[in-house]
Amino acid sequence: MYSLYVDDLFTYGCYLGFEREIVKDAVQDVFVKIATGSDKLTHISNIKLYLFKSLKNRLIDIHKYQKEHIPLEGVDPSEEMPFNIYVDVEKLLIEKEEQMQIKTEIEQMLCTLTDRQREIIYLRYVQEYDYIQIAELLQISVHGCRKLVSTAIHSLREKFGSLITLLAFLS
């Protein structure tokens, strides 16, 4: 299970804006908790979603611990966290120069979105979670989740129009 999910978890933790070493430690903490049996997995229907949610909660706990001067009542788990996506386009599809041009254009497009919109686009289209899973992970309603994805896509289409269609065709 570790080998299957460790890379996705690490990437997600880094996209949330945490330092690489902190993410590595948090991923290890999640798997140690599972391995010691303190967290039974028998009731889990989607292990990948469970691991993502556990990692995000662990990173939030670490962040709270590091920021001792912030009172606990001032921390809202539904508060928007930074979320940055660094896109890598497969080398086999296009040449190196075209890769860099497309990567730059996608990153510029994604930078026009809010942190929450970038995170939800990542979860929906890169991790391929359904709306129910995303809503659970982000602690929002399914309707709110659909609306946020729709708003992000609409915003991208409004600003970049035909380029969005071209990029969808390439993927």
Order of alpha helices (4+ residues) and beta strands (2+ residues): alpha-alpha-alpha-alpha-alpha-alpha-alpha-alpha
